[in-house]
Amino acid sequence: MKGRFSVTAFPLFPLNLFLPFILFLIPIILYTTVCMSLPSLDEYIGKISIVSSIEQVEAVRHELFGRKAGVMTLAMKDLAEKSPEERRTKGQELNVLKVKLEALISARLQAIATLSIDTLAEGDSLDVTLDLPVAEKGHKHPIHEYIRKAEEVFGRMGFDTASGPELETEDYNFNKLNIPESHPARDLQDTFWVSSLDRTVLRTHTSPMQIRYMEEKKPPFRMICAGKVYRKDSDATHSPMFHQIEGLMIGKTVSLANMKAVMETAVRELVDPNVDFRWRTGYFPFVEPGLEMDLRWRGDESKSREGRWLEVVGCGMVHPQVLRNVGIDPNEFQGFAFGFGVERMLMIRHQIPDLRSFFEGDLRFLRQF
């Protein structure tokens, strides 16, 4: 239609005829552009000398020696287009320049590192007169430390140290200690029975070690045994698990007076030289006669959960039947046995009203020891 523009009025440019030529020119144009844009290598000598951080030095290094677009990398690639004579001459020049640039970069890195140390020494100097924070050190739990101390005290009195299993048989825990089958200590409400088939329990006291020790040793002897024991009790002065120290002394002339002397010496060393104590009679199936030692609460008596006196030791002369059970003639040998609670001794020593504090893991409590 007349008066309207039509694209068909102009012939299409035959691009398909020139496409191979254009594709041939593109690499040449790009290479020429890159070569023309390469800055003088000498200017990098000045650039290296003024950078002020390790990051900046590394950036310059990448500009020079980057694997794909580094200035020196491209210059080396350019040698492939040179004649053999030019390649040899130019290659030598580039190698010399490369060594010089690498040396300058290394020197600059060293200078920056030295400068950083000097700056730190001036701006963040160390005052050697200041006291360092006290490093917190761990220590043994007061129970374990007390047991170690008890072993040392009794060791000076000639007592051997022994240990035994916490899982005991009914025979060792009750029968051989002359505890009758009707005794309430055997009841389920008092004792942790493990198996009704092989009649095993978590030991209710450390006294089974008396039997085991006497079965292996021949009198005379002296022995103590420390360890955990288990009973179904829980209050301010009782715990389902606590620690006892058992003692045994057998000989031909051992008497009740010897026992009192040993116990009073131990208590004065393990609690306090001036501690108040009292003796009273008590009943235990494995000793005859039986005694108990009470210690008087130290400090404010209103804080004691048990009142003025706290029972800490059960003891007495070993029952003749117990000696017979292990093959010792009670007409020839006699002796005494005792057992005391570690936690109760510590309660008196440090005026701790609640035994359960030892097992709560509260660092505020434990750091006091």
Buried (B, 14 or more C-beta within 10 A) or exposed (E): EEEEEEEEEEEEEEEEEEEEEEEEEEEEEEBEEEEEEEEEBEEBEEBBEEBEEEEBBEEBBEBBBEEEEBBBBBBBEBEEEEEEEEBEEBBEEBEEBBEEBBEBBEEBBEEBEEEEEEEEEEEEEEEEEEEEEEEEEEEEBBBEEBBEEBBEBBEEBEBBBBEBEBEBBBBBBBBBBBBEEEEEBBEEEBBBBEEEEEBBBBBBBBBBBBBBBBEEBEBEBBBBBBBBBBBEEEEBBBBEEBBBBBBBBBBEEBEBEBBBEBBBBBBBBBBEEEBEBEBEEBEBBBBBEBBBBBBBBBEEEEEBEBEEBBBBBBBBBBBBBBBEBBEBEBEEBBBBBBBBBBBBBBBBBBEBBEBBBBBEEEEEEBEEB
